[in-house]
């Protein structure tokens, strides 16, 4: 079982999973996406503290995708299954800004460790991709390539300092 805690980029990253899982004949894999559009690490942590039911929960497996809940809390989902992997996702506009990750990501990792029923979990980070050169917010980073480089640099720094085990380089794959 895999849990994504993220936003629309997490949904985007999982849309092809049912087909990929069927192709690989992986019928025992379930991927859950705890989703709230536009949410940052700080917002995920604040909603964890407040235990507010603002998230949608989706499941992807070899049979397809299914919305499981319209309103749930991050705490509820953290302790629902013994996840093998938990994947975090930063809000795209903040993805190249290290200060937007901490202390929130480290606190979410601690919160997960307190709430989980899993004996061991691998923590991953789904790297976002840079905006198009025509996106209205690209000027915050300079150019499209500047944004991608800043995302890569920030992801690397975050991995070294936070306790994340793996970076999923979606941003680099899209850039390439």
Buried (B, 14 or more C-beta within 10 A) or exposed (E): BBBBBBBBBBBBBBEEBBEEBBEEEEEEBBBBBBBBEEBBBBBBBEBBEEEBBEBBBBBBBBEEBEEEBEEBBBBBBBBBBEBEBBBBBBBBBBBBBBEBBBEBBBBBBEBBBEBBEBEEBBBBBBBBBBBEEEBEEBEBBEEBEBBBBBBBEBBEEBBEEBEBEEBBBBBBEEBE
